[in-house]
């Protein structure tokens, strides 16, 4: 079976946090209106909210079932957030 889950990158890196193990993320999946960021390498996931982005409106219930199945065995974590960037750099 071919993996067809759609990973959607966010334009501002790390805004919604990163994997606490590696400090990266692989974008987010939608499960209904809920947006879930993931790290496939460490099989971690964290929910960032619902209906923040309209991408879920362009997906089907079959897409959401595939997305949920793909990350069903992932561990829920608290994401790592980077500190604020100092002014001027």
Residue pairs with C-beta under 8 A, 6 or more apart in sequence:
3 70
4 66
5 29
5 63
5 66
5 67
5 70
6 29
6 30
6 59
6 63
6 67
7 26
7 27
7 28
7 29
7 38
8 27
8 28
8 29
8 30
8 53
8 55
9 27
10 16
10 27
10 28
14 25
14 81
14 82
16 25
16 28
16 37
16 46
16 48
16 79
17 25
17 37
17 46
17 48
17 78
17 79
17 80
17 81
18 24
18 25
18 39
18 79
18 80
18 81
18 82
19 25
19 39
19 41
19 42
19 44
19 77
19 79
19 80
20 44
20 77
20 78
20 79
20 80
21 39
21 42
21 44
22 39
22 41
22 42
23 80
24 39
24 41
25 37
25 38
25 39
25 79
26 37
26 38
26 39
26 40
26 41
27 37
27 38
28 35
28 36
28 37
28 38
28 48
29 35
29 36
29 38
29 67
29 70
29 71
30 36
30 53
30 55
30 56
30 59
30 63
30 64
30 67
31 64
31 67
31 68
32 50
32 56
32 64
33 50
33 51
33 56
34 47
34 49
34 50
35 47
35 48
35 49
35 50
35 52
35 53
35 56
36 45
36 46
36 47
36 48
36 67
36 71
37 45
37 46
37 47
37 48
37 79
38 44
38 45
38 71
38 74
39 45
43 71
43 73
43 74
43 75
44 74
44 75
44 76
44 77
45 71
45 74
45 75
45 76
45 77
46 76
46 77
46 78
46 79
47 76
56 64
